[in-house]
């Protein structure tokens, strides 16, 4: 294997190569939407659930301080720690307050 994953058993050939490129565009748009929602909800308390390569899962609870394309920075008030979480490990995020989803 070359490490390339094709969703739903779609493999590239001359006929469907453009549709695979369109999937990448849709994923990029979805990812950007997540970044936008997180940026609208800075300073809110959240629980961030992550999965790591060694099959371990971990959650982080804190205040979202900043968001970048590849990371979320949170402040954990209980421990006093600041944590940088790589987006590639993100599973989902729960908020205790209503979200601002305006664009």
Protein Blocks (a to p, Z undefined) as FASTA:
>chain_A
ZZiacehhiacdfklmmmmmmmmmmmmmmmmmmmmmmmmmghiacddddddfkopacddd
dddfbdcfkbccdddfknopacdddfklpmbdcdfbdcdfbZZ
